[in-house]
Amino acid sequence: MKKAMSLFLILCLILLNGCQEDEEEIVILDTDYVFTETLGEEIPITSMEIPYSETIGNLDNFIDIFKPKDINPIYFTDSMIKTHQVIFNFEHTYPMNEMSIYNPQLDDSINMAQVTIYYSLNGNEYKKLHEDYTLNDGDNVISLDQLLIKSIKLVFDTNEKQISFSDIGFYLGGGYIIKEDLEMSEAFLRYDGWTGADGIFSFDMNNGGDQIGVDHQTTGFVFSDTFVGEVYENNKLRKSSTMLNNSFGYLSHDGAFNRDQLSFDYPETEEGATTPIVPDSYIGTTARNLLSNDGLVPSYDSNGLLTNENTGTMWLSNEIDNEITISLPQITTLSKIYIWNYNETPTLGTKSFKLYSSLDGVSYDVIDTFDIDQASGDENEPCTLEIDLNLLQTKYLKIEILESYDINQVGFGKLLLLDKNNNYVFGEASAAVENTEISENEESARLWIQDGVIINQKLYVFPILVKDTVDLFEVTDVSMIEIPIENERFAYEDAAYYNTSLMSKTNDGGVIYYGAGLMDNTQNDGYIYIYGYKDLFGRNLVVSRFLPEDILNMNAWTYFDGENWSNNINDSAPLINHVSAELSVTYMAEGPYAGKYMLMVMEDTSSGIISYSVSDTPNGTFSEYTQIYETDESSLYSGVFSYNAKLHPNLSTYDRLVISYNVNTVNVGQLNDARIYYPRFIVMEEVNKN
C-alpha cells in the first residue's frame, strides 16, 4: 500500500512539473525579419523552459520573435517551490547588450514586480547578474553588460494571484558570438586508423608564422597521446586500439572543408603503428643529464641541492677511462664551474679529473688537474667543487676522468657553468662512453608534444619528458626537436634532438615549464615568443623570447622578469594566473582587439571554462579574463573532463577565430568510448556592425 501511495505521489509531481495550459491558439503572422547577427538586433529564443510552475499560455507563441508584445501573455499560477523560474535558451552564446520585459496591465493577473536574473554559458550552471530587480508596468529595459550568454534564467516570487508578463526580448551587443563547430569536431571523430588524440597544435606548412587569415594549402598538426585502431560507427566503441605517445596530421585546404581533407601520419611496421617521436635521446644515465634541471633544486643555481636518486638525473658510466665534452653554442667568457659529484652511490663518484678548454673543438689546452670529494649520499647534497675559470674564453670544455672512487664505474651528479655576468651557461654534454641502461621508471618514459614554431621550413617543437611515478607521472624536462618539412609533410624520421634549459625548479618552491604556446611575432618586433607557466599558488603565465637565428642558442634567450628581460629562467615573472598547460597568444591585426595580443586558455587547465585575455604587448599587462564558453562533455560520463584550450591562427580568419580543447576521463575504462578522446572546436564570430 505504501509503495502504491509513493508511486501515486511521484506521478502527481511529474504531472505538476512544468504543467502548462494552452490558451486559444493565436495566429502570428510572419514578417520579413531575418536575424543577421548585427549589433542591436533581437536574438531569437530557441526554447523556453518552466520547470516548476503551472502556467497558462502558449510557450511557442510567447517566444516567437514576430509576436506583438501585447498579446499572448504567460500566466504563472502555482509552483512546486517558493518561486517561479523561467529559462530562455539560445542557439549560440551571444554578447548581450540588454533585455526587455513587457508587463501588461491585465485585469485577471498581477505583473511581475521583482525579478532575479541569472545567466549561463552552458545552460547548466548559472551566475547571478541582477537580484530583486524592480519592474514597472509596461516596458522595462535591463542592461546585460555585454555578457556572453547561452541561457537566461528569471526567478520571481509566487503570489496568491496569478502573475503574468506578455513579452521578453534579448538584444545583441558588440564583440564575438561563440558557436560550436560541430563539423570540425566531428571530422576528428574517426573510425579507422587514427581514432583520437589530445594535445593538438597547428602549423602553416607553406608559410610558417602565426598570422591569422594567411592563405595556405596545408595545415599541419601535432598530437600527443594517440589512439590507433578501429571504432564501431554504430555505437562509437573501440573495436581495437593501440596507444601512441604522439602523432602528426594534415588538413588540405582544397575547397570547402570536409572530413576527407584530414589525414594522419605515424610509422607503421609489420607489428603495427608505432610512436614517431621517442624519448631515447633523453633517458638513461648519459652525460646530457649533467646540465639539465632534473634533480637539482633550485635549478641552474650554485646553491642548488642534488637528489640522491639517479632516475635519469645524473651521469654514470661503466668505463672509467672516459671523457666528457661540453659544447657551447658560441665562444663564451666563463667565470666559474660548479660540480656536484655522483650522489646516489657516493663510492661511484669521480675522484680526480683533468679539465681542458678549446675554441675549435680540435686543439685543447689544459686548465688544471683537480681532486674532488665524494658526495654524502644525502637527499639534498650541496655543490662538491667550485672552480674559478678566471674569465676563460672558450667554446668547448673537456673533462678527462683520471680516477674514480670505484674500480668499475664512474659518475658525476651535475655541472653548472657561469659566464662573466654570473648567468648560467647552457650547452650540450656528451661522454666518450655512455651507459645505455635506463632506470625502472624510464621504461615507460614518453614525450608529450607541446607547441612549436616553423623557421626556414623546419618545425621546432618543445615536448615534455614524462616519467611514471608511484602515484601517477612526473614531468622531468622540456626538450626541443627539429623536424624538417618536405613537400608539406613532417619528415620526423630525420628529426634532430636537442636539450634545453626550459624547465626549472625555483627557490620559492615553484616549477617553471616553457613550451605551452609559441607566437611568431617577427613581423612586429623580430622576436619569437615562447610561453609557459609557473606552478606556484596556481598556474601563472610566463614568457621568454628569442630571435629566429638563436633558436639553437639557449644562452641568447631572455625571460621577462616583470620589468626587463633577463638571461635567467628563474627570473620569469608571473603575468596572469589560472592559465592552462596548453594555451595560445595571438597578435590581432584586425577586429575588436586590433593591435592587441589575445591569450586563450582553459582556466586552471581543466575547469571547462574557456576564456581570453588581451594585452598591448606580448608580455602583458593582461586584462581580466573574459569567459566565452563552458564545455559540457562531462555529461557523457562521471569522470569525463575537458582541458587545454587554445586559438589556432592558421585555421582562423579575423571574423572567425577557431579554438580547440581536449576531452579525457579519469576512468581509463571509459576510453573505450571513442566519443571522449578527440579534439573539440568552437569558433568566435564577430558581430556585424552594419
C-alpha positions as CSV (number, residue, x, y, z in Angstrom):
1,M,0.0,0.0,0.0
2,K,2.8,2.4,1.0
3,K,4.6,1.6,-2.3
4,A,1.5,2.3,-4.3
5,M,0.9,5.6,-2.5
6,S,4.5,6.6,-3.2
7,L,4.2,5.9,-6.9
8,F,1.0,7.9,-6.9
9,L,2.7,10.9,-5.3
10,I,5.6,10.7,-7.7
11,L,3.1,10.6,-10.6
12,C,1.4,13.7,-9.3
13,L,4.7,15.5,-9.0
14,I,5.6,14.6,-12.6
15,L,2.2,15.8,-13.9
16,L,2.6,19.0,-11.9
17,N,6.1,19.7,-13.0
18,G,6.1,22.3,-15.8
19,C,2.4,21.9,-16.4
20,Q,1.3,24.4,-19.0
21,E,-2.3,25.1,-20.2
22,D,-2.5,26.5,-23.7
23,E,-4.7,29.4,-24.4
24,E,-6.8,29.5,-27.5
25,E,-4.4,29.4,-30.4
26,I,-3.3,32.8,-31.7
27,V,-2.1,33.0,-35.3
28,I,1.1,35.1,-35.5
29,L,1.9,36.5,-39.0
30,D,5.4,36.2,-40.2
31,T,7.3,39.3,-41.2
32,D,10.4,39.7,-43.3
33,Y,12.6,39.7,-40.2
34,V,15.9,37.8,-40.6
35,F,18.4,37.5,-37.8
36,T,21.7,38.7,-39.4
37,E,23.8,38.7,-36.2
38,T,24.1,42.5,-36.5
39,L,24.7,44.8,-33.5
40,G,21.4,45.7,-31.8
41,E,19.2,43.0,-33.3
42,E,16.8,41.0,-31.3
43,I,18.2,37.5,-30.7
44,P,15.8,34.6,-31.4
45,I,14.9,32.4,-28.5
46,T,15.2,28.7,-29.3
47,S,13.3,27.3,-26.3
48,M,11.6,28.3,-23.1
49,E,11.6,26.1,-20.0
50,I,9.3,26.5,-16.9
51,P,10.4,23.5,-14.8
52,Y,8.4,24.0,-11.5
53,S,5.3,26.1,-12.3
54,E,1.8,25.6,-13.7
55,T,1.2,28.1,-16.4
56,I,-1.4,29.2,-18.9
57,G,-0.4,30.3,-22.3
58,N,1.3,29.1,-25.5
59,L,5.1,29.0,-25.0
60,D,5.9,28.7,-28.6
61,N,3.8,31.7,-29.4
62,F,5.3,33.6,-26.5
63,I,8.9,33.2,-27.8
64,D,8.0,33.8,-31.4
65,I,10.1,36.8,-32.5
66,F,7.2,38.0,-34.7
67,K,4.7,38.2,-31.8
68,P,3.4,41.7,-30.9
69,K,4.4,42.4,-27.4
70,D,0.9,43.0,-26.0
71,I,-0.6,39.6,-26.9
72,N,-0.2,36.0,-25.8
73,P,0.9,36.6,-22.2
74,I,2.1,33.8,-20.0
75,Y,0.2,33.3,-16.7
76,F,2.0,31.7,-13.7
77,T,-0.4,30.1,-11.3
78,D,1.1,27.6,-8.9
79,S,4.6,26.4,-8.3
80,M,6.2,23.3,-6.7
81,I,8.7,25.6,-5.0
82,K,8.5,29.1,-3.4
83,T,9.5,30.8,-6.7
84,H,8.6,30.7,-10.4
85,Q,11.6,30.0,-12.6
86,V,11.8,30.6,-16.4
87,I,14.7,29.7,-18.6
88,F,15.3,31.0,-22.1
89,N,17.8,29.2,-24.3
90,F,19.6,30.4,-27.4
91,E,21.2,28.7,-30.3
92,H,24.7,30.1,-29.6
93,T,26.4,32.1,-27.0
94,Y,25.8,35.8,-27.7
95,P,27.2,39.0,-26.3
96,M,24.0,40.6,-25.0
97,N,23.6,44.4,-24.6
98,E,20.2,44.4,-22.9
99,M,16.9,42.7,-22.4
100,S,13.3,43.9,-22.4
101,I,10.3,42.7,-20.4
102,Y,6.8,43.9,-21.1
103,N,4.4,43.9,-18.1
104,P,0.8,44.2,-19.4
105,Q,-1.9,45.7,-17.2
106,L,-4.4,42.9,-17.2
107,D,-7.5,42.5,-15.0
108,D,-7.0,38.8,-14.4
109,S,-3.4,38.9,-13.0
110,I,-0.7,41.0,-11.4
111,N,2.5,41.9,-13.1
112,M,6.0,40.6,-12.2
113,A,7.1,43.2,-9.6
114,Q,10.7,42.0,-8.9
115,V,12.9,39.5,-10.7
116,T,16.4,38.0,-10.1
117,I,18.3,37.4,-13.3
118,Y,20.9,34.6,-13.8
119,Y,22.9,33.8,-16.9
120,S,24.8,30.8,-18.1
121,L,27.5,29.8,-20.6
122,N,26.2,26.2,-20.9
123,G,22.6,26.1,-19.7
124,N,23.6,24.1,-16.6
125,E,25.5,26.4,-14.2
126,Y,24.2,29.9,-13.6
127,K,25.7,33.1,-12.2
128,K,23.6,35.9,-10.7
129,L,23.5,39.2,-12.6
130,H,20.7,41.2,-11.0
131,E,19.0,40.5,-7.7
132,D,15.4,41.6,-7.0
133,Y,15.4,43.9,-10.0
134,T,12.3,46.1,-9.7
135,L,10.0,46.1,-12.8
136,N,7.5,48.7,-13.8
137,D,4.2,48.4,-15.7
138,G,4.7,48.4,-19.4
139,D,8.2,48.4,-20.9
140,N,11.3,47.6,-18.9
141,V,14.8,47.7,-20.4
142,I,17.5,45.9,-18.3
143,S,21.3,46.0,-19.0
144,L,23.1,42.7,-19.6
145,D,26.5,44.3,-19.5
146,Q,27.7,42.9,-22.9
147,L,28.0,39.5,-21.2
148,L,28.3,36.3,-23.2
149,I,25.1,34.3,-22.6
150,K,23.8,30.9,-23.7
151,S,20.9,30.8,-21.3
152,I,19.0,33.3,-19.1
153,K,17.0,32.3,-16.0
154,L,14.4,34.6,-14.4
155,V,13.4,33.9,-10.8
156,F,10.5,35.7,-9.1
157,D,8.3,35.0,-6.0
158,T,5.0,33.3,-6.2
159,N,1.8,35.1,-5.2
160,E,-1.8,34.2,-4.3
161,K,-2.8,35.8,-7.5
162,Q,-1.6,34.6,-10.9
163,I,1.4,36.6,-12.3
164,S,1.8,37.5,-16.0
165,F,4.1,39.1,-18.5
166,S,3.5,39.2,-22.2
167,D,6.8,39.8,-23.9
168,I,10.5,39.4,-23.5
169,G,13.4,40.3,-25.8
170,F,17.2,40.0,-25.8
171,Y,19.4,42.3,-27.9
172,L,22.8,41.6,-29.5
173,G,25.8,43.5,-28.2
174,G,29.2,44.0,-29.8
175,G,32.1,41.6,-29.8
176,Y,32.0,37.9,-30.6
177,I,29.4,35.2,-30.9
178,I,30.5,31.8,-29.7
179,K,29.4,28.8,-31.7
180,E,30.2,25.1,-31.6
181,D,32.0,24.0,-34.7
182,L,30.3,20.6,-35.0
183,E,31.6,19.9,-38.5
184,M,35.2,20.4,-37.5
185,S,34.8,18.5,-34.2
186,E,33.0,15.5,-35.9
187,A,35.7,15.4,-38.5
188,F,38.2,14.3,-35.8
189,L,35.8,11.5,-34.6
190,R,37.4,8.8,-36.8
191,Y,36.6,5.1,-37.2
192,D,39.7,3.6,-38.7
193,G,43.4,4.3,-38.2
194,W,43.9,7.4,-36.2
195,T,40.9,7.4,-33.8
196,G,41.6,10.1,-31.3
197,A,44.3,12.2,-29.6
198,D,44.9,15.1,-27.3
199,G,47.5,18.0,-27.3
200,I,46.6,19.4,-30.8
201,F,48.8,22.1,-32.2
202,S,48.6,23.5,-35.7
203,F,51.1,25.0,-38.2
204,D,51.1,26.7,-41.6
205,M,53.0,24.2,-43.7
206,N,53.6,26.6,-46.5
207,N,54.5,30.0,-45.0
208,G,55.2,29.3,-41.3
209,G,54.3,32.0,-38.9
210,D,51.3,32.6,-36.7
211,Q,49.3,35.2,-38.6
212,I,45.6,35.0,-38.9
213,G,44.0,34.8,-42.3
214,V,47.1,33.9,-44.4
215,D,46.2,31.7,-47.4
216,H,48.0,28.3,-47.4
217,Q,47.5,24.9,-48.9
218,T,48.1,22.7,-45.9
219,T,47.8,22.9,-42.1
220,G,49.9,20.5,-40.1
221,F,49.0,19.1,-36.7
222,V,51.0,17.5,-33.9
223,F,49.2,15.5,-31.3
224,S,50.3,13.8,-28.0
225,D,48.8,10.5,-26.8
226,T,47.0,9.0,-29.8
227,F,44.7,6.0,-30.3
228,V,45.2,4.0,-33.5
229,G,42.8,1.2,-34.4
230,E,39.1,0.6,-35.3
231,V,35.9,2.0,-33.9
232,Y,32.3,0.7,-34.4
233,E,30.4,3.5,-36.2
234,N,27.0,2.5,-34.7
235,N,27.9,2.7,-31.0
236,K,31.3,4.5,-31.1
237,L,33.0,1.8,-29.1
238,R,36.6,0.8,-29.8
239,K,36.9,-2.5,-31.7
240,S,40.7,-2.4,-31.4
241,S,43.3,0.1,-30.2
242,T,46.9,0.9,-29.8
243,M,48.2,3.9,-27.8
244,L,51.0,6.0,-29.4
245,N,52.6,8.8,-27.4
246,N,52.4,11.3,-30.3
247,S,51.3,11.5,-33.9
248,F,51.0,14.0,-36.8
249,G,48.2,15.1,-39.1
250,Y,47.4,17.3,-42.1
251,L,44.4,19.3,-43.3
252,S,44.3,20.1,-47.1
253,H,42.6,23.5,-47.8
254,D,41.4,22.3,-51.2
255,G,37.9,23.6,-51.5
256,A,35.2,23.8,-48.8
257,F,36.0,21.9,-45.6
258,N,35.1,18.2,-45.3
259,R,36.4,15.4,-43.2
260,D,38.2,13.7,-46.1
261,Q,40.7,16.6,-46.3
262,L,42.1,15.3,-43.0
263,S,44.9,12.7,-43.0
264,F,47.1,11.4,-40.2
265,D,50.8,10.3,-40.0
266,Y,52.7,7.9,-37.8
267,P,55.2,5.0,-38.6
268,E,53.7,1.6,-39.3
269,T,55.6,-1.6,-39.2
270,E,54.7,-5.3,-39.5
271,E,53.8,-5.2,-35.8
272,G,51.6,-2.2,-36.3
273,A,51.6,1.5,-35.6
274,T,54.5,3.0,-33.6
275,T,55.2,6.3,-31.9
276,P,57.2,8.7,-34.3
277,I,58.9,10.9,-31.6
278,V,60.5,8.7,-28.9
279,P,62.5,9.7,-25.8
280,D,65.6,7.6,-26.3
281,S,67.8,10.7,-26.5
282,Y,66.6,11.9,-23.2
283,I,66.7,8.9,-20.9
284,G,69.4,6.8,-19.2
285,T,72.4,7.9,-17.2
286,T,74.0,9.8,-20.1
287,A,76.1,13.0,-19.9
288,R,73.2,15.1,-21.1
289,N,71.8,14.9,-17.5
290,L,74.8,16.9,-16.2
291,L,73.4,20.3,-17.5
292,S,69.7,19.6,-17.1
293,N,67.4,20.8,-14.3
294,D,66.2,17.4,-13.2
295,G,67.3,16.5,-9.7
296,L,68.8,19.9,-8.7
297,V,66.7,22.3,-6.6
298,P,66.8,25.2,-7.2
299,S,67.8,24.5,-10.8
300,Y,70.6,26.5,-12.6
301,D,71.8,27.8,-9.2
302,S,75.1,27.3,-7.5
303,N,73.2,26.9,-4.2
304,G,71.1,24.0,-5.7
305,L,70.8,20.8,-3.7
306,L,71.2,17.5,-5.6
307,T,68.9,14.5,-5.2
308,N,70.3,11.1,-4.2
309,E,68.1,9.2,-6.7
310,N,69.6,8.6,-10.1
311,T,66.3,8.1,-12.1
312,G,67.9,9.7,-15.2
313,T,69.2,12.7,-13.2
314,M,73.0,12.1,-13.2
315,W,75.8,10.7,-15.3
316,L,77.2,7.2,-14.7
317,S,79.4,5.1,-17.0
318,N,80.8,1.6,-16.8
319,E,84.1,2.9,-18.4
320,I,86.4,4.8,-16.0
321,D,88.8,5.7,-18.9
322,N,86.4,8.3,-20.1
323,E,85.9,11.9,-21.0
324,I,83.1,14.4,-21.1
325,T,82.8,17.1,-23.7
326,I,80.7,20.2,-23.2
327,S,79.9,22.2,-26.4
328,L,78.6,25.7,-26.1
329,P,76.7,27.5,-28.9
330,Q,79.3,30.2,-29.3
331,I,82.6,31.4,-27.7
332,T,81.7,32.5,-24.2
333,T,83.6,34.1,-21.3
334,L,83.2,31.7,-18.3
335,S,83.8,32.7,-14.7
336,K,83.1,29.5,-12.8
337,I,82.2,25.9,-13.0
338,Y,80.3,24.2,-10.1
339,I,80.4,20.4,-9.8
340,W,78.2,18.0,-7.8
341,N,79.7,14.6,-7.5
342,Y,77.7,11.4,-8.1
343,N,75.2,11.2,-5.2
344,E,73.1,8.1,-5.5
345,T,76.0,5.8,-4.5
346,P,78.9,8.1,-3.5
347,T,81.6,5.4,-4.0
348,L,80.8,5.6,-7.7
349,G,81.8,9.2,-7.9
350,T,84.8,10.8,-9.7
351,K,88.0,11.1,-7.6
352,S,90.2,13.2,-9.9
353,F,90.0,14.7,-13.4
354,K,91.8,17.0,-15.8
355,L,90.0,20.0,-17.3
356,Y,90.6,21.3,-20.8
357,S,89.3,24.1,-22.9
358,S,89.2,24.7,-26.7
359,L,88.0,27.4,-29.1
360,D,87.6,25.0,-32.1
361,G,86.9,21.6,-30.6
362,V,90.1,20.2,-32.1
363,S,93.0,21.8,-30.2
364,Y,92.6,21.7,-26.4
365,D,94.6,23.5,-23.7
366,V,94.9,22.1,-20.2
367,I,93.4,24.2,-17.5
368,D,94.4,22.1,-14.4
369,T,94.0,18.8,-12.7
370,F,91.5,18.6,-9.8
371,D,90.6,16.3,-7.0
372,I,87.0,16.1,-5.9
373,D,85.5,14.8,-2.7
374,Q,82.8,12.1,-2.5
375,A,79.3,13.3,-2.2
376,S,77.5,12.4,1.0
377,G,74.6,10.5,-0.5
378,D,72.2,12.7,1.4
379,E,68.9,13.6,-0.1
380,N,69.8,17.3,-0.5
381,E,73.5,17.4,-1.5
382,P,75.3,20.8,-1.9
383,C,77.9,21.5,-4.6
384,T,81.0,19.4,-4.1
385,L,83.6,21.5,-6.0
386,E,83.8,25.1,-7.2
387,I,86.4,26.0,-9.9
388,D,87.4,29.6,-10.8
389,L,87.9,29.8,-14.5
390,N,89.2,33.4,-14.4
391,L,87.1,34.7,-17.3
392,L,88.2,32.0,-19.7
393,Q,87.1,32.4,-23.3
394,T,86.0,29.1,-24.7
395,K,83.6,27.2,-26.8
396,Y,84.4,23.7,-25.6
397,L,85.3,22.1,-22.3
398,K,86.6,18.6,-21.8
399,I,86.7,16.7,-18.6
400,E,89.2,13.7,-18.7
401,I,88.4,11.2,-15.9
402,L,91.7,10.2,-14.1
403,E,90.4,8.2,-11.2
404,S,87.1,7.0,-9.7
405,Y,86.3,6.0,-6.1
406,D,85.2,2.7,-7.7
407,I,87.2,0.3,-9.8
408,N,84.4,-0.3,-12.4
409,Q,82.2,2.7,-12.6
410,V,82.5,6.5,-12.6
411,G,79.9,9.3,-12.4
412,F,79.1,12.9,-11.8
413,G,75.9,14.5,-10.5
414,K,75.6,17.9,-12.1
415,L,77.6,20.7,-13.7
416,L,76.8,24.4,-13.7
417,L,78.7,26.9,-15.8
418,L,78.5,30.7,-15.2
419,D,79.5,33.5,-17.6
420,K,81.2,36.8,-16.8
421,N,77.9,38.2,-15.6
422,N,77.2,35.2,-13.4
423,N,74.4,34.0,-15.7
424,Y,74.3,30.2,-16.1
425,V,75.5,28.9,-19.5
426,F,73.8,26.1,-21.3
427,G,75.3,23.7,-23.8
428,E,75.3,20.1,-25.0
429,A,77.2,17.5,-22.9
430,S,78.3,14.1,-24.2
431,A,80.6,11.3,-23.0
432,A,83.0,9.2,-25.0
433,V,81.5,6.1,-23.4
434,E,77.8,6.3,-22.4
435,N,75.8,3.9,-20.3
436,T,72.6,3.0,-22.2
437,E,70.9,1.3,-19.2
438,I,67.8,3.0,-18.0
439,S,66.1,3.2,-14.6
440,E,62.8,1.3,-14.0
441,N,60.7,4.5,-14.1
442,E,62.2,5.3,-17.5
443,E,60.9,2.1,-19.1
444,S,57.6,3.8,-19.9
445,A,59.1,7.3,-20.4
446,R,57.4,9.3,-23.2
447,L,57.4,12.6,-24.9
448,W,54.2,14.7,-25.0
449,I,54.4,17.3,-27.7
450,Q,54.0,20.9,-26.8
451,D,53.7,23.9,-29.2
452,G,56.4,24.8,-31.8
453,V,57.4,27.3,-34.5
454,I,58.5,26.9,-38.1
455,I,61.8,28.5,-39.0
456,N,63.2,28.0,-42.5
457,Q,61.0,25.1,-43.3
458,K,61.9,23.3,-40.1
459,L,59.5,22.7,-37.2
460,Y,60.9,23.2,-33.7
461,V,58.7,21.7,-31.1
462,F,59.2,21.6,-27.3
463,P,58.0,18.2,-25.9
464,I,57.9,17.5,-22.2
465,L,59.6,14.3,-20.9
466,V,57.2,12.3,-18.8
467,K,58.3,9.5,-16.4
468,D,56.0,7.4,-14.3
469,T,56.0,7.6,-10.5
470,V,54.4,5.6,-7.8
471,D,51.3,7.8,-7.7
472,L,50.9,8.9,-11.4
473,F,53.6,10.6,-13.6
474,E,56.0,13.4,-13.4
475,V,57.3,15.9,-16.0
476,T,61.1,15.9,-15.7
477,D,62.3,18.0,-18.5
478,V,61.5,20.1,-21.6
479,S,63.4,19.4,-24.8
480,M,63.5,20.7,-28.3
481,I,63.1,18.6,-31.5
482,E,63.9,19.9,-35.0
483,I,61.7,18.3,-37.7
484,P,62.3,19.1,-41.4
485,I,59.3,19.9,-43.6
486,E,59.4,18.3,-47.0
487,N,56.5,18.5,-49.6
488,E,54.2,19.9,-46.9
489,R,54.9,16.9,-44.6
490,F,56.8,16.5,-41.4
491,A,59.9,14.4,-42.1
492,Y,60.0,13.1,-38.5
493,E,62.3,10.3,-39.4
494,D,65.1,12.9,-39.9
495,A,64.4,14.7,-36.6
496,A,67.3,16.1,-34.5
497,Y,67.0,16.1,-30.7
498,Y,68.3,18.9,-28.5
499,N,68.4,19.6,-24.8
500,T,67.1,22.9,-23.4
501,S,67.1,24.8,-20.1
502,L,63.3,25.5,-20.4
503,M,62.3,23.8,-17.1
504,S,63.4,24.9,-13.7
505,K,62.6,24.3,-10.0
506,T,62.9,27.7,-8.3
507,N,64.0,28.6,-4.8
508,D,60.4,29.7,-3.8
509,G,59.1,26.1,-4.4
510,G,57.7,26.8,-7.8
511,V,58.3,24.9,-11.1
512,I,58.6,26.7,-14.4
513,Y,57.8,24.9,-17.7
514,Y,58.1,26.6,-21.1
515,G,56.6,25.4,-24.4
516,A,52.9,25.7,-23.7
517,G,52.4,28.1,-26.5
518,L,54.6,29.9,-29.1
519,M,53.9,33.0,-31.1
520,D,56.0,34.1,-34.1
521,N,55.9,37.9,-33.7
522,T,58.7,38.6,-36.1
523,Q,56.5,40.7,-38.4
524,N,56.1,43.2,-35.5
525,D,59.3,43.2,-33.4
526,G,61.6,40.5,-34.9
527,Y,61.1,38.1,-31.9
528,I,59.6,34.7,-31.4
529,Y,57.8,34.4,-28.0
530,I,57.6,31.2,-26.1
531,Y,55.1,31.0,-23.3
532,G,55.0,28.7,-20.3
533,Y,53.7,28.6,-16.8
534,K,55.0,28.6,-13.3
535,D,53.2,26.3,-10.9
536,L,53.1,28.1,-7.6
537,F,49.9,29.2,-5.9
538,G,48.1,28.5,-9.1
539,R,49.3,28.2,-12.7
540,N,50.9,31.5,-13.8
541,L,51.8,32.6,-17.3
542,V,55.5,33.3,-18.0
543,V,57.2,34.4,-21.3
544,S,60.6,34.2,-22.9
545,R,61.7,35.4,-26.3
546,F,64.5,34.9,-28.9
547,L,65.5,35.9,-32.4
548,P,64.9,33.2,-35.1
549,E,68.6,32.8,-35.7
550,D,69.1,32.0,-32.0
551,I,66.7,29.0,-31.9
552,L,69.6,26.7,-31.0
553,N,71.4,29.1,-28.7
554,M,69.6,28.9,-25.3
555,N,72.0,31.4,-23.9
556,A,70.7,34.1,-26.1
557,W,67.1,33.6,-24.9
558,T,65.7,36.1,-22.4
559,Y,62.9,35.9,-19.8
560,F,60.6,38.7,-18.8
561,D,61.1,39.5,-15.1
562,G,58.2,41.9,-14.8
563,E,60.1,45.0,-16.0
564,N,63.1,43.9,-18.1
565,W,64.4,40.8,-20.0
566,S,66.8,38.6,-18.0
567,N,69.0,35.7,-19.1
568,N,67.9,33.6,-16.1
569,I,64.8,31.4,-16.4
570,N,64.4,31.7,-12.6
571,D,63.6,35.4,-13.0
572,S,60.5,34.6,-15.1
573,A,57.7,36.8,-13.6
574,P,54.1,35.7,-13.4
575,L,51.9,37.6,-15.9
576,I,48.4,36.2,-15.2
577,N,47.2,33.3,-13.1
578,H,44.8,30.4,-13.9
579,V,46.3,29.5,-17.3
580,S,46.3,26.1,-18.8
581,A,49.2,23.7,-19.7
582,E,48.5,24.3,-23.3
583,L,47.5,27.8,-24.5
584,S,47.9,30.4,-27.2
585,V,48.9,34.1,-27.6
586,T,48.0,35.6,-30.9
587,Y,48.5,39.0,-32.4
588,M,45.2,40.5,-33.6
589,A,45.8,42.8,-36.6
590,E,42.1,43.4,-37.2
591,G,38.8,43.1,-35.3
592,P,37.6,44.4,-32.0
593,Y,41.1,43.9,-30.5
594,A,43.1,45.2,-33.4
595,G,46.7,45.9,-32.3
596,K,46.5,43.8,-29.2
597,Y,47.6,40.3,-28.2
598,M,44.9,37.7,-27.3
599,L,45.7,35.0,-24.7
600,M,43.4,32.0,-24.9
601,V,43.2,29.4,-22.1
602,M,41.0,27.0,-20.3
603,E,41.1,28.5,-16.8
604,D,43.0,26.3,-14.3
605,T,43.7,23.8,-17.1
606,S,40.7,21.6,-16.7
607,S,37.8,23.8,-15.3
608,G,35.8,23.5,-18.5
609,I,35.8,27.3,-18.8
610,I,37.4,28.8,-21.9
611,S,38.5,32.4,-21.5
612,Y,40.6,35.0,-23.2
613,S,42.6,38.0,-22.0
614,V,44.2,40.8,-24.0
615,S,47.3,42.8,-23.7
616,D,49.0,45.7,-25.6
617,T,52.3,43.8,-25.7
618,P,53.3,40.1,-25.9
619,N,54.4,40.3,-22.2
620,G,51.5,42.0,-20.6
621,T,49.8,43.6,-18.8
622,F,47.0,41.1,-19.5
623,S,43.4,42.1,-18.8
624,E,40.9,40.2,-16.6
625,Y,39.6,37.1,-18.3
626,T,36.5,37.2,-20.5
627,Q,34.8,33.8,-20.2
628,I,33.4,32.7,-23.5
629,Y,32.4,29.1,-23.3
630,E,31.8,26.3,-20.8
631,T,32.2,22.8,-22.1
632,D,29.5,20.1,-21.4
633,E,31.3,16.8,-22.2
634,S,31.3,15.9,-18.5
635,S,27.6,14.9,-19.2
636,L,28.9,11.9,-21.1
637,Y,30.1,10.0,-18.0
638,S,31.1,10.8,-14.5
639,G,34.8,11.5,-14.6
640,V,35.0,13.0,-18.1
641,F,36.7,16.4,-18.2
642,S,37.9,18.9,-20.7
643,Y,41.2,20.8,-20.7
644,N,43.8,22.9,-22.5
645,A,42.1,25.4,-24.8
646,K,43.9,27.4,-27.5
647,L,43.3,29.5,-30.6
648,H,44.6,28.3,-34.0
649,P,45.6,31.3,-36.1
650,N,46.3,29.0,-39.1
651,L,42.7,27.8,-39.1
652,S,41.2,31.3,-38.4
653,T,40.1,34.4,-40.1
654,Y,39.7,37.7,-38.3
655,D,35.9,37.4,-38.3
656,R,36.0,33.7,-37.4
657,L,38.5,32.6,-34.7
658,V,38.9,28.8,-34.3
659,I,39.6,27.4,-30.8
660,S,40.1,23.8,-29.7
661,Y,40.1,22.0,-26.4
662,N,40.7,18.4,-25.4
663,V,38.5,15.8,-23.7
664,N,39.6,13.0,-21.4
665,T,38.5,10.9,-18.4
666,V,39.9,9.8,-15.1
667,N,38.3,6.4,-15.7
668,V,40.6,4.5,-18.1
669,G,37.8,2.1,-18.9
670,Q,35.7,4.9,-20.4
671,L,38.3,5.5,-23.1
672,N,36.7,2.5,-24.9
673,D,34.1,5.1,-25.9
674,A,35.6,7.0,-28.8
675,R,33.4,9.9,-28.2
676,I,35.6,11.0,-25.4
677,Y,39.1,11.3,-26.7
678,Y,39.4,13.6,-29.7
679,P,39.7,17.4,-30.1
680,R,36.6,19.7,-30.0
681,F,36.3,23.0,-31.7
682,I,34.4,26.2,-31.1
683,V,34.5,29.5,-33.1
684,M,34.3,33.2,-32.2
685,E,32.5,35.1,-34.9
686,E,32.5,38.8,-34.8
687,V,29.1,40.6,-34.5
688,N,28.2,42.5,-37.7
689,K,28.3,46.2,-37.2
690,N,26.2,47.4,-40.1
